[in-house]
């Protein structure tokens, strides 16, 4: 994912309206368990090659590890917290919180 993420530097744009709830969908390209917070860091790549990232708290739903697996397709709504250029990849990224997963994806 790291090399693919870096290749998106010139094409990745921001998704959704800042400080508003929006609907998104795309492929989960990175899913990493965070032991300290019992959460998942998830990166979703939209059909327009835009990157959306969010943390999903596993205390809310312990089965989330299974359906937030890399390679899965996901539909969700979320509040757009920020539009930033990543310090690591130098890509434009949309960072979300208050994520609600679509029921049919579970």
Jmol script that loads the backbone (N, CA, C; Angstrom):
load data "model"
ATOM      1  N   UNK A   1       0.822  -1.187   0.000  1.00  0.00           N
ATOM      2  CA  UNK A   1       0.000   0.000   0.000  1.00  0.00           C
ATOM      3  C   UNK A   1       0.868   1.254   0.000  1.00  0.00           C
ATOM      4  N   UNK A   2       2.004   1.240   0.654  1.00  0.00           N
ATOM      5  CA  UNK A   2       2.859   2.419   0.760  1.00  0.00           C
ATOM      6  C   UNK A   2       3.284   2.944  -0.606  1.00  0.00           C
ATOM      7  N   UNK A   3       3.744   2.074  -1.477  1.00  0.00           N
ATOM      8  CA  UNK A   3       4.174   2.537  -2.802  1.00  0.00           C
ATOM      9  C   UNK A   3       2.981   2.990  -3.640  1.00  0.00           C
ATOM     10  N   UNK A   4       1.863   2.284  -3.501  1.00  0.00           N
ATOM     11  CA  UNK A   4       0.651   2.686  -4.233  1.00  0.00           C
ATOM     12  C   UNK A   4       0.163   4.056  -3.754  1.00  0.00           C
ATOM     13  N   UNK A   5       0.241   4.271  -2.443  1.00  0.00           N
ATOM     14  CA  UNK A   5      -0.181   5.546  -1.870  1.00  0.00           C
ATOM     15  C   UNK A   5       0.678   6.695  -2.409  1.00  0.00           C
ATOM     16  N   UNK A   6       1.957   6.475  -2.483  1.00  0.00           N
ATOM     17  CA  UNK A   6       2.855   7.514  -3.001  1.00  0.00           C
ATOM     18  C   UNK A   6       2.594   7.809  -4.470  1.00  0.00           C
ATOM     19  N   UNK A   7       2.153   6.806  -5.228  1.00  0.00           N
ATOM     20  CA  UNK A   7       1.866   7.021  -6.649  1.00  0.00           C
ATOM     21  C   UNK A   7       0.608   7.874  -6.860  1.00  0.00           C
ATOM     22  N   UNK A   8      -0.188   8.031  -5.818  1.00  0.00           N
ATOM     23  CA  UNK A   8      -1.427   8.821  -5.912  1.00  0.00           C
ATOM     24  C   UNK A   8      -1.206  10.312  -5.635  1.00  0.00           C
ATOM     25  N   UNK A   9       0.022  10.724  -5.406  1.00  0.00           N
ATOM     26  CA  UNK A   9       0.320  12.122  -5.054  1.00  0.00           C
ATOM     27  C   UNK A   9      -0.281  13.128  -6.028  1.00  0.00           C
ATOM     28  N   UNK A  10      -0.235  12.830  -7.299  1.00  0.00           N
ATOM     29  CA  UNK A  10      -0.682  13.807  -8.302  1.00  0.00           C
ATOM     30  C   UNK A  10      -2.169  13.719  -8.612  1.00  0.00           C
ATOM     31  N   UNK A  11      -2.829  12.610  -8.219  1.00  0.00           N
ATOM     32  CA  UNK A  11      -4.232  12.443  -8.599  1.00  0.00           C
ATOM     33  C   UNK A  11      -5.214  12.513  -7.435  1.00  0.00           C
ATOM     34  N   UNK A  12      -4.760  12.241  -6.231  1.00  0.00           N
ATOM     35  CA  UNK A  12      -5.664  12.215  -5.080  1.00  0.00           C
ATOM     36  C   UNK A  12      -6.180  13.618  -4.748  1.00  0.00           C
ATOM     37  N   UNK A  13      -7.480  13.714  -4.541  1.00  0.00           N
ATOM     38  CA  UNK A  13      -8.125  14.975  -4.168  1.00  0.00           C
ATOM     39  C   UNK A  13      -8.934  14.745  -2.897  1.00  0.00           C
ATOM     40  N   UNK A  14      -9.444  15.825  -2.342  1.00  0.00           N
ATOM     41  CA  UNK A  14     -10.267  15.729  -1.143  1.00  0.00           C
ATOM     42  C   UNK A  14     -11.667  15.252  -1.506  1.00  0.00           C
ATOM     43  N   UNK A  15     -12.301  14.513  -0.602  1.00  0.00           N
ATOM     44  CA  UNK A  15     -13.662  14.007  -0.792  1.00  0.00           C
ATOM     45  C   UNK A  15     -14.586  14.677   0.224  1.00  0.00           C
ATOM     46  N   UNK A  16     -15.814  14.912  -0.182  1.00  0.00           N
ATOM     47  CA  UNK A  16     -16.830  15.395   0.746  1.00  0.00           C
ATOM     48  C   UNK A  16     -16.665  16.843   1.151  1.00  0.00           C
ATOM     49  N   UNK A  17     -17.682  17.345   1.838  1.00  0.00           N
ATOM     50  CA  UNK A  17     -17.683  18.717   2.303  1.00  0.00           C
ATOM     51  C   UNK A  17     -17.180  18.771   3.746  1.00  0.00           C
ATOM     52  N   UNK A  18     -16.192  19.620   3.982  1.00  0.00           N
ATOM     53  CA  UNK A  18     -15.559  19.761   5.288  1.00  0.00           C
ATOM     54  C   UNK A  18     -16.585  20.144   6.348  1.00  0.00           C
ATOM     55  N   UNK A  19     -16.485  19.503   7.524  1.00  0.00           N
ATOM     56  CA  UNK A  19     -17.348  19.757   8.692  1.00  0.00           C
ATOM     57  C   UNK A  19     -18.807  19.369   8.459  1.00  0.00           C
ATOM     58  N   UNK A  20     -19.057  18.463   7.503  1.00  0.00           N
ATOM     59  CA  UNK A  20     -20.410  17.975   7.212  1.00  0.00           C
ATOM     60  C   UNK A  20     -20.376  16.452   7.137  1.00  0.00           C
ATOM     61  N   UNK A  21     -21.541  15.826   7.335  1.00  0.00           N
ATOM     62  CA  UNK A  21     -21.679  14.377   7.168  1.00  0.00           C
ATOM     63  C   UNK A  21     -21.857  14.090   5.674  1.00  0.00           C
ATOM     64  N   UNK A  22     -21.119  13.108   5.193  1.00  0.00           N
ATOM     65  CA  UNK A  22     -21.133  12.742   3.780  1.00  0.00           C
ATOM     66  C   UNK A  22     -21.216  11.230   3.646  1.00  0.00           C
ATOM     67  N   UNK A  23     -21.588  10.762   2.463  1.00  0.00           N
ATOM     68  CA  UNK A  23     -21.626   9.331   2.163  1.00  0.00           C
ATOM     69  C   UNK A  23     -20.447   9.005   1.255  1.00  0.00           C
ATOM     70  N   UNK A  24     -19.797   7.879   1.545  1.00  0.00           N
ATOM     71  CA  UNK A  24     -18.614   7.469   0.798  1.00  0.00           C
ATOM     72  C   UNK A  24     -18.705   5.989   0.463  1.00  0.00           C
ATOM     73  N   UNK A  25     -17.909   5.582  -0.517  1.00  0.00           N
ATOM     74  CA  UNK A  25     -17.759   4.164  -0.820  1.00  0.00           C
ATOM     75  C   UNK A  25     -16.439   3.960  -1.534  1.00  0.00           C
ATOM     76  N   UNK A  26     -15.884   2.760  -1.341  1.00  0.00           N
ATOM     77  CA  UNK A  26     -14.625   2.441  -1.992  1.00  0.00           C
ATOM     78  C   UNK A  26     -14.029   1.161  -1.453  1.00  0.00           C
ATOM     79  N   UNK A  27     -12.838   0.850  -1.935  1.00  0.00           N
ATOM     80  CA  UNK A  27     -12.120  -0.360  -1.541  1.00  0.00           C
ATOM     81  C   UNK A  27     -11.235  -0.072  -0.333  1.00  0.00           C
ATOM     82  N   UNK A  28     -11.253  -0.965   0.630  1.00  0.00           N
ATOM     83  CA  UNK A  28     -10.347  -0.840   1.777  1.00  0.00           C
ATOM     84  C   UNK A  28      -8.967  -1.293   1.312  1.00  0.00           C
ATOM     85  N   UNK A  29      -8.028  -0.356   1.280  1.00  0.00           N
ATOM     86  CA  UNK A  29      -6.685  -0.661   0.784  1.00  0.00           C
ATOM     87  C   UNK A  29      -5.684  -0.858   1.919  1.00  0.00           C
ATOM     88  N   UNK A  30      -6.058  -0.427   3.121  1.00  0.00           N
ATOM     89  CA  UNK A  30      -5.195  -0.625   4.285  1.00  0.00           C
ATOM     90  C   UNK A  30      -6.076  -0.687   5.511  1.00  0.00           C
ATOM     91  N   UNK A  31      -5.826  -1.686   6.348  1.00  0.00           N
ATOM     92  CA  UNK A  31      -6.577  -1.862   7.584  1.00  0.00           C
ATOM     93  C   UNK A  31      -5.602  -2.346   8.639  1.00  0.00           C
ATOM     94  N   UNK A  32      -5.395  -1.539   9.669  1.00  0.00           N
ATOM     95  CA  UNK A  32      -4.384  -1.857  10.672  1.00  0.00           C
ATOM     96  C   UNK A  32      -4.987  -1.782  12.068  1.00  0.00           C
ATOM     97  N   UNK A  33      -4.765  -2.832  12.854  1.00  0.00           N
ATOM     98  CA  UNK A  33      -5.258  -2.871  14.231  1.00  0.00           C
ATOM     99  C   UNK A  33      -4.351  -2.042  15.130  1.00  0.00           C
ATOM    100  N   UNK A  34      -4.959  -1.184  15.952  1.00  0.00           N
ATOM    101  CA  UNK A  34      -4.231  -0.360  16.913  1.00  0.00           C
ATOM    102  C   UNK A  34      -4.511  -0.912  18.311  1.00  0.00           C
ATOM    103  N   UNK A  35      -3.543  -1.632  18.863  1.00  0.00           N
ATOM    104  CA  UNK A  35      -3.719  -2.324  20.130  1.00  0.00           C
ATOM    105  C   UNK A  35      -4.007  -1.364  21.284  1.00  0.00           C
ATOM    106  N   UNK A  36      -3.306  -0.239  21.317  1.00  0.00           N
ATOM    107  CA  UNK A  36      -3.434   0.700  22.436  1.00  0.00           C
ATOM    108  C   UNK A  36      -4.856   1.226  22.601  1.00  0.00           C
ATOM    109  N   UNK A  37      -5.552   1.445  21.493  1.00  0.00           N
ATOM    110  CA  UNK A  37      -6.898   2.015  21.551  1.00  0.00           C
ATOM    111  C   UNK A  37      -7.990   1.015  21.181  1.00  0.00           C
ATOM    112  N   UNK A  38      -7.613  -0.245  20.903  1.00  0.00           N
ATOM    113  CA  UNK A  38      -8.554  -1.271  20.446  1.00  0.00           C
ATOM    114  C   UNK A  38      -9.412  -0.739  19.301  1.00  0.00           C
ATOM    115  N   UNK A  39      -8.737  -0.216  18.283  1.00  0.00           N
ATOM    116  CA  UNK A  39      -9.433   0.340  17.122  1.00  0.00           C
ATOM    117  C   UNK A  39      -8.705  -0.074  15.846  1.00  0.00           C
ATOM    118  N   UNK A  40      -9.363   0.199  14.735  1.00  0.00           N
ATOM    119  CA  UNK A  40      -8.787  -0.079  13.423  1.00  0.00           C
ATOM    120  C   UNK A  40      -8.535   1.252  12.720  1.00  0.00           C
ATOM    121  N   UNK A  41      -7.353   1.402  12.134  1.00  0.00           N
ATOM    122  CA  UNK A  41      -7.086   2.515  11.232  1.00  0.00           C
ATOM    123  C   UNK A  41      -7.367   1.982   9.841  1.00  0.00           C
ATOM    124  N   UNK A  42      -8.294   2.636   9.134  1.00  0.00           N
ATOM    125  CA  UNK A  42      -8.751   2.150   7.841  1.00  0.00           C
ATOM    126  C   UNK A  42      -8.508   3.220   6.777  1.00  0.00           C
ATOM    127  N   UNK A  43      -7.960   2.804   5.643  1.00  0.00           N
ATOM    128  CA  UNK A  43      -7.792   3.685   4.486  1.00  0.00           C
ATOM    129  C   UNK A  43      -8.649   3.131   3.350  1.00  0.00           C
ATOM    130  N   UNK A  44      -9.511   3.989   2.821  1.00  0.00           N
ATOM    131  CA  UNK A  44     -10.413   3.611   1.736  1.00  0.00           C
ATOM    132  C   UNK A  44     -10.014   4.394   0.487  1.00  0.00           C
ATOM    133  N   UNK A  45      -9.929   3.698  -0.636  1.00  0.00           N
ATOM    134  CA  UNK A  45      -9.624   4.332  -1.914  1.00  0.00           C
ATOM    135  C   UNK A  45     -10.910   4.374  -2.730  1.00  0.00           C
ATOM    136  N   UNK A  46     -11.363   5.572  -3.080  1.00  0.00           N
ATOM    137  CA  UNK A  46     -12.600   5.723  -3.839  1.00  0.00           C
ATOM    138  C   UNK A  46     -12.352   5.413  -5.311  1.00  0.00           C
ATOM    139  N   UNK A  47     -13.425   5.346  -6.091  1.00  0.00           N
ATOM    140  CA  UNK A  47     -13.280   5.045  -7.525  1.00  0.00           C
ATOM    141  C   UNK A  47     -12.524   6.153  -8.261  1.00  0.00           C
ATOM    142  N   UNK A  48     -12.457   7.359  -7.661  1.00  0.00           N
ATOM    143  CA  UNK A  48     -11.716   8.477  -8.258  1.00  0.00           C
ATOM    144  C   UNK A  48     -10.277   8.546  -7.760  1.00  0.00           C
ATOM    145  N   UNK A  49      -9.798   7.483  -7.104  1.00  0.00           N
ATOM    146  CA  UNK A  49      -8.439   7.408  -6.543  1.00  0.00           C
ATOM    147  C   UNK A  49      -8.193   8.456  -5.465  1.00  0.00           C
ATOM    148  N   UNK A  50      -9.199   8.738  -4.659  1.00  0.00           N
ATOM    149  CA  UNK A  50      -9.063   9.642  -3.519  1.00  0.00           C
ATOM    150  C   UNK A  50      -8.976   8.816  -2.244  1.00  0.00           C
ATOM    151  N   UNK A  51      -8.207   9.285  -1.282  1.00  0.00           N
ATOM    152  CA  UNK A  51      -7.949   8.542  -0.050  1.00  0.00           C
ATOM    153  C   UNK A  51      -8.798   9.108   1.084  1.00  0.00           C
ATOM    154  N   UNK A  52      -9.510   8.212   1.770  1.00  0.00           N
ATOM    155  CA  UNK A  52     -10.282   8.571   2.953  1.00  0.00           C
ATOM    156  C   UNK A  52      -9.789   7.688   4.090  1.00  0.00           C
ATOM    157  N   UNK A  53      -9.469   8.286   5.238  1.00  0.00           N
ATOM    158  CA  UNK A  53      -8.989   7.513   6.387  1.00  0.00           C
ATOM    159  C   UNK A  53      -9.870   7.793   7.599  1.00  0.00           C
ATOM    160  N   UNK A  54      -9.984   6.763   8.437  1.00  0.00           N
ATOM    161  CA  UNK A  54     -10.720   6.923   9.689  1.00  0.00           C
ATOM    162  C   UNK A  54     -10.299   5.837  10.673  1.00  0.00           C
ATOM    163  N   UNK A  55     -10.569   6.099  11.944  1.00  0.00           N
ATOM    164  CA  UNK A  55     -10.400   5.107  12.997  1.00  0.00           C
ATOM    165  C   UNK A  55     -11.772   4.542  13.326  1.00  0.00           C
ATOM    166  N   UNK A  56     -11.848   3.221  13.532  1.00  0.00           N
ATOM    167  CA  UNK A  56     -13.108   2.588  13.918  1.00  0.00           C
ATOM    168  C   UNK A  56     -12.892   1.872  15.246  1.00  0.00           C
ATOM    169  N   UNK A  57     -13.633   2.286  16.261  1.00  0.00           N
ATOM    170  CA  UNK A  57     -13.508   1.764  17.620  1.00  0.00           C
ATOM    171  C   UNK A  57     -14.109   0.362  17.699  1.00  0.00           C
ATOM    172  N   UNK A  58     -13.301  -0.622  18.066  1.00  0.00           N
ATOM    173  CA  UNK A  58     -13.782  -2.002  18.138  1.00  0.00           C
ATOM    174  C   UNK A  58     -14.629  -2.269  19.373  1.00  0.00           C
ATOM    175  N   UNK A  59     -14.663  -1.351  20.315  1.00  0.00           N
ATOM    176  CA  UNK A  59     -15.575  -1.500  21.451  1.00  0.00           C
ATOM    177  C   UNK A  59     -17.024  -1.371  20.978  1.00  0.00           C
ATOM    178  N   UNK A  60     -17.254  -0.634  19.906  1.00  0.00           N
ATOM    179  CA  UNK A  60     -18.600  -0.489  19.333  1.00  0.00           C
ATOM    180  C   UNK A  60     -19.072  -1.786  18.693  1.00  0.00           C
ATOM    181  N   UNK A  61     -18.167  -2.461  17.994  1.00  0.00           N
ATOM    182  CA  UNK A  61     -18.524  -3.681  17.277  1.00  0.00           C
ATOM    183  C   UNK A  61     -17.265  -4.523  17.121  1.00  0.00           C
ATOM    184  N   UNK A  62     -17.161  -5.570  17.908  1.00  0.00           N
ATOM    185  CA  UNK A  62     -15.957  -6.386  17.929  1.00  0.00           C
ATOM    186  C   UNK A  62     -15.771  -7.210  16.660  1.00  0.00           C
ATOM    187  N   UNK A  63     -16.811  -7.376  15.853  1.00  0.00           N
ATOM    188  CA  UNK A  63     -16.693  -8.136  14.607  1.00  0.00           C
ATOM    189  C   UNK A  63     -16.175  -7.267  13.459  1.00  0.00           C
ATOM    190  N   UNK A  64     -15.901  -6.018  13.729  1.00  0.00           N
ATOM    191  CA  UNK A  64     -15.476  -5.086  12.680  1.00  0.00           C
ATOM    192  C   UNK A  64     -14.183  -5.508  11.998  1.00  0.00           C
ATOM    193  N   UNK A  65     -13.307  -6.197  12.716  1.00  0.00           N
ATOM    194  CA  UNK A  65     -12.047  -6.647  12.114  1.00  0.00           C
ATOM    195  C   UNK A  65     -12.299  -7.464  10.848  1.00  0.00           C
ATOM    196  N   UNK A  66     -13.370  -8.254  10.863  1.00  0.00           N
ATOM    197  CA  UNK A  66     -13.665  -9.133   9.731  1.00  0.00           C
ATOM    198  C   UNK A  66     -14.143  -8.349   8.510  1.00  0.00           C
ATOM    199  N   UNK A  67     -15.082  -7.412   8.698  1.00  0.00           N
ATOM    200  CA  UNK A  67     -15.610  -6.721   7.510  1.00  0.00           C
ATOM    201  C   UNK A  67     -14.839  -5.446   7.177  1.00  0.00           C
ATOM    202  N   UNK A  68     -13.833  -5.094   7.983  1.00  0.00           N
ATOM    203  CA  UNK A  68     -12.944  -3.984   7.632  1.00  0.00           C
ATOM    204  C   UNK A  68     -11.601  -4.516   7.129  1.00  0.00           C
ATOM    205  N   UNK A  69     -11.620  -5.716   6.602  1.00  0.00           N
ATOM    206  CA  UNK A  69     -10.399  -6.344   6.099  1.00  0.00           C
ATOM    207  C   UNK A  69      -9.974  -5.714   4.776  1.00  0.00           C
ATOM    208  N   UNK A  70      -8.669  -5.703   4.558  1.00  0.00           N
ATOM    209  CA  UNK A  70      -8.112  -5.173   3.319  1.00  0.00           C
ATOM    210  C   UNK A  70      -8.689  -5.925   2.127  1.00  0.00           C
ATOM    211  N   UNK A  71      -9.068  -5.189   1.085  1.00  0.00           N
ATOM    212  CA  UNK A  71      -9.640  -5.776  -0.117  1.00  0.00           C
ATOM    213  C   UNK A  71     -11.152  -5.744  -0.148  1.00  0.00           C
ATOM    214  N   UNK A  72     -11.786  -5.469   0.985  1.00  0.00           N
ATOM    215  CA  UNK A  72     -13.246  -5.399   1.048  1.00  0.00           C
ATOM    216  C   UNK A  72     -13.744  -4.094   0.439  1.00  0.00           C
ATOM    217  N   UNK A  73     -14.997  -4.113  -0.014  1.00  0.00           N
ATOM    218  CA  UNK A  73     -15.649  -2.907  -0.523  1.00  0.00           C
ATOM    219  C   UNK A  73     -16.549  -2.384   0.583  1.00  0.00           C
ATOM    220  N   UNK A  74     -16.539  -1.076   0.805  1.00  0.00           N
ATOM    221  CA  UNK A  74     -17.243  -0.506   1.949  1.00  0.00           C
ATOM    222  C   UNK A  74     -18.060   0.715   1.546  1.00  0.00           C
ATOM    223  N   UNK A  75     -19.294   0.767   2.052  1.00  0.00           N
ATOM    224  CA  UNK A  75     -20.144   1.958   1.951  1.00  0.00           C
ATOM    225  C   UNK A  75     -20.349   2.462   3.375  1.00  0.00           C
ATOM    226  N   UNK A  76     -20.174   3.770   3.571  1.00  0.00           N
ATOM    227  CA  UNK A  76     -20.323   4.318   4.911  1.00  0.00           C
ATOM    228  C   UNK A  76     -20.636   5.802   4.844  1.00  0.00           C
ATOM    229  N   UNK A  77     -21.134   6.316   5.956  1.00  0.00           N
ATOM    230  CA  UNK A  77     -21.295   7.761   6.083  1.00  0.00           C
ATOM    231  C   UNK A  77     -20.397   8.198   7.232  1.00  0.00           C
ATOM    232  N   UNK A  78     -19.912   9.420   7.146  1.00  0.00           N
ATOM    233  CA  UNK A  78     -18.986   9.911   8.160  1.00  0.00           C
ATOM    234  C   UNK A  78     -18.942  11.434   8.128  1.00  0.00           C
ATOM    235  N   UNK A  79     -18.498  11.996   9.230  1.00  0.00           N
ATOM    236  CA  UNK A  79     -18.301  13.430   9.373  1.00  0.00           C
ATOM    237  C   UNK A  79     -16.882  13.745   8.906  1.00  0.00           C
ATOM    238  N   UNK A  80     -16.739  14.672   7.975  1.00  0.00           N
ATOM    239  CA  UNK A  80     -15.413  15.031   7.462  1.00  0.00           C
ATOM    240  C   UNK A  80     -14.731  15.949   8.464  1.00  0.00           C
ATOM    241  N   UNK A  81     -13.732  15.410   9.124  1.00  0.00           N
ATOM    242  CA  UNK A  81     -13.005  16.138  10.161  1.00  0.00           C
ATOM    243  C   UNK A  81     -11.973  17.092   9.559  1.00  0.00           C
ATOM    244  N   UNK A  82     -11.229  16.605   8.551  1.00  0.00           N
ATOM    245  CA  UNK A  82     -10.191  17.462   7.966  1.00  0.00           C
ATOM    246  C   UNK A  82      -9.841  17.033   6.552  1.00  0.00           C
ATOM    247  N   UNK A  83      -9.323  17.983   5.802  1.00  0.00           N
ATOM    248  CA  UNK A  83      -8.700  17.772   4.497  1.00  0.00           C
ATOM    249  C   UNK A  83      -7.245  18.184   4.689  1.00  0.00           C
ATOM    250  N   UNK A  84      -6.331  17.235   4.542  1.00  0.00           N
ATOM    251  CA  UNK A  84      -4.916  17.524   4.797  1.00  0.00           C
ATOM    252  C   UNK A  84      -4.028  16.835   3.764  1.00  0.00           C
ATOM    253  N   UNK A  85      -2.821  17.351   3.639  1.00  0.00           N
ATOM    254  CA  UNK A  85      -1.789  16.663   2.867  1.00  0.00           C
ATOM    255  C   UNK A  85      -0.986  15.856   3.880  1.00  0.00           C
ATOM    256  N   UNK A  86      -0.889  14.554   3.646  1.00  0.00           N
ATOM    257  CA  UNK A  86      -0.197  13.660   4.567  1.00  0.00           C
ATOM    258  C   UNK A  86       1.282  14.010   4.646  1.00  0.00           C
ATOM    259  N   UNK A  87       1.805  14.076   5.866  1.00  0.00           N
ATOM    260  CA  UNK A  87       3.234  14.312   6.054  1.00  0.00           C
ATOM    261  C   UNK A  87       4.053  13.132   5.519  1.00  0.00           C
ATOM    262  N   UNK A  88       3.474  11.950   5.590  1.00  0.00           N
ATOM    263  CA  UNK A  88       4.186  10.737   5.187  1.00  0.00           C
ATOM    264  C   UNK A  88       4.170  10.530   3.670  1.00  0.00           C
ATOM    265  N   UNK A  89       2.976  10.507   3.089  1.00  0.00           N
ATOM    266  CA  UNK A  89       2.871  10.174   1.660  1.00  0.00           C
ATOM    267  C   UNK A  89       2.815  11.392   0.740  1.00  0.00           C
ATOM    268  N   UNK A  90       2.562  12.558   1.315  1.00  0.00           N
ATOM    269  CA  UNK A  90       2.410  13.813   0.549  1.00  0.00           C
ATOM    270  C   UNK A  90       1.181  13.800  -0.347  1.00  0.00           C
ATOM    271  N   UNK A  91       0.198  12.937  -0.032  1.00  0.00           N
ATOM    272  CA  UNK A  91      -1.070  12.862  -0.761  1.00  0.00           C
ATOM    273  C   UNK A  91      -2.125  13.696  -0.050  1.00  0.00           C
ATOM    274  N   UNK A  92      -3.066  14.202  -0.823  1.00  0.00           N
ATOM    275  CA  UNK A  92      -4.237  14.832  -0.229  1.00  0.00           C
ATOM    276  C   UNK A  92      -5.112  13.722   0.352  1.00  0.00           C
ATOM    277  N   UNK A  93      -5.520  13.880   1.617  1.00  0.00           N
ATOM    278  CA  UNK A  93      -6.336  12.878   2.287  1.00  0.00           C
ATOM    279  C   UNK A  93      -7.523  13.535   2.971  1.00  0.00           C
ATOM    280  N   UNK A  94      -8.617  12.810   3.026  1.00  0.00           N
ATOM    281  CA  UNK A  94      -9.791  13.222   3.784  1.00  0.00           C
ATOM    282  C   UNK A  94      -9.805  12.372   5.036  1.00  0.00           C
ATOM    283  N   UNK A  95      -9.828  13.015   6.207  1.00  0.00           N
ATOM    284  CA  UNK A  95      -9.868  12.274   7.462  1.00  0.00           C
ATOM    285  C   UNK A  95     -11.247  12.436   8.081  1.00  0.00           C
ATOM    286  N   UNK A  96     -11.875  11.316   8.431  1.00  0.00           N
ATOM    287  CA  UNK A  96     -13.251  11.315   8.937  1.00  0.00           C
ATOM    288  C   UNK A  96     -13.329  10.780  10.357  1.00  0.00           C
ATOM    289  N   UNK A  97     -14.416  11.115  11.025  1.00  0.00           N
ATOM    290  CA  UNK A  97     -14.762  10.481  12.288  1.00  0.00           C
ATOM    291  C   UNK A  97     -16.270  10.310  12.330  1.00  0.00           C
ATOM    292  N   UNK A  98     -16.795   9.775  13.415  1.00  0.00           N
ATOM    293  CA  UNK A  98     -18.224   9.472  13.564  1.00  0.00           C
ATOM    294  C   UNK A  98     -18.720   8.616  12.394  1.00  0.00           C
ATOM    295  N   UNK A  99     -18.010   7.542  12.131  1.00  0.00           N
ATOM    296  CA  UNK A  99     -18.290   6.666  10.992  1.00  0.00           C
ATOM    297  C   UNK A  99     -19.472   5.750  11.298  1.00  0.00           C
ATOM    298  N   UNK A 100     -20.394   5.664  10.345  1.00  0.00           N
ATOM    299  CA  UNK A 100     -21.520   4.737  10.413  1.00  0.00           C
ATOM    300  C   UNK A 100     -21.458   3.845   9.192  1.00  0.00           C
ATOM    301  N   UNK A 101     -21.323   2.541   9.439  1.00  0.00           N
ATOM    302  CA  UNK A 101     -21.211   1.587   8.337  1.00  0.00           C
ATOM    303  C   UNK A 101     -22.601   1.211   7.844  1.00  0.00           C
ATOM    304  N   UNK A 102     -22.717   1.009   6.529  1.00  0.00           N
ATOM    305  CA  UNK A 102     -23.988   0.586   5.938  1.00  0.00           C
ATOM    306  C   UNK A 102     -24.320  -0.818   6.445  1.00  0.00           C
ATOM    307  N   UNK A 103     -25.588  -1.049   6.739  1.00  0.00           N
ATOM    308  CA  UNK A 103     -26.025  -2.321   7.309  1.00  0.00           C
ATOM    309  C   UNK A 103     -25.794  -3.499   6.380  1.00  0.00           C
ATOM    310  N   UNK A 104     -25.951  -3.318   5.063  1.00  0.00           N
ATOM    311  CA  UNK A 104     -25.808  -4.448   4.143  1.00  0.00           C
ATOM    312  C   UNK A 104     -24.366  -4.906   4.010  1.00  0.00           C
ATOM    313  N   UNK A 105     -23.387  -4.073   4.429  1.00  0.00           N
ATOM    314  CA  UNK A 105     -21.981  -4.461   4.341  1.00  0.00           C
ATOM    315  C   UNK A 105     -21.534  -5.337   5.495  1.00  0.00           C
ATOM    316  N   UNK A 106     -22.321  -5.395   6.568  1.00  0.00           N
ATOM    317  CA  UNK A 106     -21.902  -6.147   7.749  1.00  0.00           C
ATOM    318  C   UNK A 106     -22.068  -7.629   7.587  1.00  0.00           C
TER     319      UNK A 106
END
end "model"
wireframe off; spacefill off
backbone 0.3
color backbone group
